[in-house]
Structures are given as C-alpha cells and as structure tokens.
Amino acid sequence: MKFSILTVVKNDKKNLLVTLKSILSQNLKNFEYIIYDGMSTDGTRTIIKKYLNKNIRYICRRDKNYYDALNYSIKAATGDYIGILNAGDKYLDLNTLKKIYKRIRTTKSDLLFGNLNYVNEKNNCSRIWSFSIKNLNSITALKIASPTLFIKRRILLSNPYNTNYSISSDTDFNIRISKKKLSYTYLDQTIILMRTGGLSTNPKLFFIKMIQDLLILIKHFKIFFLIIYFYKLFIKFKTFKIKK
C-alpha cells in the first residue's frame, strides 16, 4: 500500500516551504509527493527544484482552477490512497502519516478522516474541527474535515471534483461519496494544522463561497437547502473554541 500526497500551489513559495518541510520530516517514507504548480511566477519553481528526488514529482501546468489541478494530479498519482496537503498546511507531528497508514492497513477502509486545527501565521490555534461521525450520510458528510481526508485513488478517479465550483467543490464531493456506501474510519486525532487565509477561510471570498455552498445544497437537498445551510453554519460555529 502506498500513499500519494498532493499539493496544489501558485505563487505561494513561502507557504509551500512550510508544507514541504512537513512532508519531508515524516517518519513514514512509503509515499510519493506530487507538487502541482499552476505556472507560478514568484520563484516557486526554483524552490521546488531544490527538493526534487525520486519520491517528489513536479507538475507545472495551466488550469481552470484549484479543483481542475487536483483532478489532474489525481490522474497522475500512482498511490493506492490520496491525501491532500495544501500550501501552508502541515501534519501535526512526525508520525502523523505513519499513524494514518497503520489505521488504514488495519481497517482496509475506503476512506479515513480525522480532526483539524486552524492556525494563524504565529501557529496560534483559532478553531478546532473535531466531529465524530457514526453514520456517514449526506448530512453528516458536512462534518468531514476535507484536508484530513485519505481516500482510495480509484474512488477519486470515478468521482472527480466538480470544477464548476472554484471554492466549495470539496463540499459537493463529500456529499456525493457519502451516498456510495463506502467503508470509512474516523480517526479521533488531530491530523492537520491548517493555515487560515486559504480558499475556504479567506474573508475576501466569503460571498463567492456562500453562493457556491447554496448552489451545492440546492442540488443535493432541494427544498430543504436553507435548513441544511444553517445547519452547516452551526457546525462551523461550534469549531470556534480552543482546547483547554
């Protein structure tokens, strides 16, 4: 069993370096790391080339949006399971991938997800995403912390991200896979430290994200979309707490 870890980046060499160091420090070595560069012009390519080795692959290509880049990277991957680590995000510690690998190896689940901490540039935690899911369905799928998701590549290939949603396609994806009766594992541990300010947390993109969220919920929940939207907001509100 092998992991493929994917990072999509464009003109973000500072945050990419954080992610690169996190990946390279992992005690588990049985994985490939694919960096997809959306034609950066800030020197990102120069940084990547310094780290290239047999386990790190580099793709440089123009794309429609972030999810188009992800779909392309998934097709290029060779691992049995795919994990996504966005530029600026990092794993909790040196053994994170090893823990995930052992759990998947034991359970043989189609997908695994866990907990997520949102951190700022000073690494101070502002939110904690931690929701146990006992029955995966289209509603509880809203509780999945997408950056923590590890899923079989064959499932991703047959269920690509919808590139019509430039920010919220992971919500659409999670709802779609929840309907397929896949086996899953919820790992009640913090997996990812996610840097705020990305696509899903950037306040400048709030209204675009809101519109896309609503369109996705209308598609999946029809006349009940507004109730589900407020439920989604309630879930998000509950993450604004700090561990004591």
N, C-alpha and C positions, 0 to 999 in steps of 0.2 A: 504494500500500500504506500502510495506517495501523495504528498500534498503539492498543489500549485498555489502559490501566494501571488496575488495580483495587486499592483499599484498603478493607478492612472494619474498622471501628473502633467501639468502645463504651466510653465513659468513660475515654478514654486520650489526652487532649489534648496532654500533654507529648510522648509518642512520635509522635503524629500530626504534630506540628510538625516533627520531625526528618525524617519521610518527605516531607512537603510541600515542604520546602526542597530536598531532594534531587531531587525531581521537577522543580521549577521551575528548577533550575540546569542541567538537561540541555541540551546544545547542539542535540540533535535536537528539533524543535518539532512534527513531524508526528504528533501523538498526542492522544488525549483522555484525561483523567484522571477517573475516577469514584470518588467517595468515598461509601461506603455507611455510614451511621450507624445503629446499632441502637438508636435512641432514647436517646442519651446524656443525662445529667442533670448533667454536670460542667462545662458550658461549652464542650464540643467544637464544638457548632453555631456558637457565636459566632466561634470561631477560623476555622472553615471559611468562613464568610460573608465574612471579610476577604480571602480569597484567590480567591473565585469570579471566573471570567472565561469567555470563550467556549470555552476548552479544558477547563475544570473543571466537572464536573457533580456535583450533590449529591443523594443519595437518603437519606431518613430513614424508617425502617420497622421494625416489629417483625418478628422472625424466629424460626425454630425454633432455629437455631444458626449458627455461622460458615459452614458449607457451604451452608446454605439461603440465607444472604446472598450468598455467591459466585454461586450459581446464578441468583439474581435479577439480580445485577449483570451477569452474562454475557449474559442476555437483553436487558438494557437497552443493552449496548455496541453500537457501530457500527463498530469497527475490524476489520480482517482478521485480526489476531493479538491474543491476550490475554496480558498479563503481570500478575502479582500481586505487589504490594509491600505487605507488612503494616506496620501502625503500629509505628514504631521501627526498621524496616529501611531501608536506603538503598543506592543504587548506588555502586559503587566510586569512580567519578570522573565528571567532567562529560561524558565522551564514551562512557559505557557504552551508552546506548540507541542512539547512532549506530553503534557497532561491531556491535551485535546486528542493527540494521536492515540494514546493508550485507551482513552474512553471510547473512541470510535472503533478501535480494534476489538474492544471487548463487546460493545453493543451491536456493532455492524449496522448502525443506524444510517438512514438515507441522509439525514441532516442533523447537525448539532448547533446549538446556540447557547449563549450564556449572558453574563452581566457586563455592563459598560459604565465607565466613569467618564464624565465630561470634564476636561481640564482646560485651563487658560494657558497663556504663554509662560506663566510662572509655575505651572504644574499644580495650581490650586484647584481642587475639585469643586465644581459648582452644581452638578447634577449627578444622580446615580440612577441608572436604568437597571432595575432588578425585579423581574416579574416571572414567577414560576408558572409554567403552562402545563396543566394536567391533561388537557384535551385540546389538541390543535384543530382549530376551525377558522372560518373566515373572520370571525370577530376576535378571537384570542391571537390570531396572526398579527394583529396590530400591536401586540406586546413584544414581538420579536425585535431584539436589538440587531438590526441588519448588519452592522460592521462585525458582529461576532459570529456570523453565520458561516459554517463549513458545510458544504453540500456536494453530493456526487456530481461529477462533471457531466455525466450522461443526462442527468436531470436538467442541468442548466442548458445543455445543448438543445434539448427538446422543448425547453421553456425559456427562450431568451427574454432579456429585458425589453420592454416596450420603449423604443426610442422616441416616441411621440411625447413622452413625459421627460423633460430635461432635468427635473429635480426629484420628483416623487415616484419614479418608476419602481423603486425597491418596495414601496407600499403595495403597488399593484402586483408585483412579483410574489410577495409573501402571501397575499390573499389567494392568488392563483395556485400556488403549491400546497396551500392548506387544504384545498379541495381534492387532492390527489391521493389521500390516504397513505401518505408516506410514513415510514418509521422515523422517529426523531428522539433526540436526547436533549434535555435541558440541563446544562452544567451550571450548578449554582455557585459559580465562582466568577470574579471579575476577570475578563479576558483582555479587553481593550481599554486603553486610555485614549480617548478621542479628543482631539484638539477642536475647540469651538471656533466658529468662523467659516466652516466649510459650506457646501451647498445646502445642507439641511438645517444649519444653525445660523446662517448669515442673515441678519435682520434686513438687509437690502433686498433680499429675495423672498421676503415673507409673503407678499401678496401673490407672487407667481406660484409659490409653493401651495398657498391656500387654495388657489383656483385649481391647480392640478390635483390636490388632495380631494377636493369636492367632485371633480370630474371622475376620478377613480372610484370614489364611494358611490356615486350615482350609477356607474356601470355595474358595480357588484351588489349593491343593496337597494337599488331602485328607490321607491318612495320613502324608505327608511334612512336614506343617506344622511339627513340632517341629524337624526338621533345618533347615528354612528359617528358622525363628525364630532359632536360634543363629547361622546364617549372617548374618542381619540384625544381630544384636548384634555379631558380629565386624567387620562393615563399620563400624558406629558406633564401635567401639573404635579402629579404625585412624584415625579423624578426630582423635583426641586427640593432636595433635602440632603444634608450632609451626615455621613456616618459619625457617630459619637464614639 
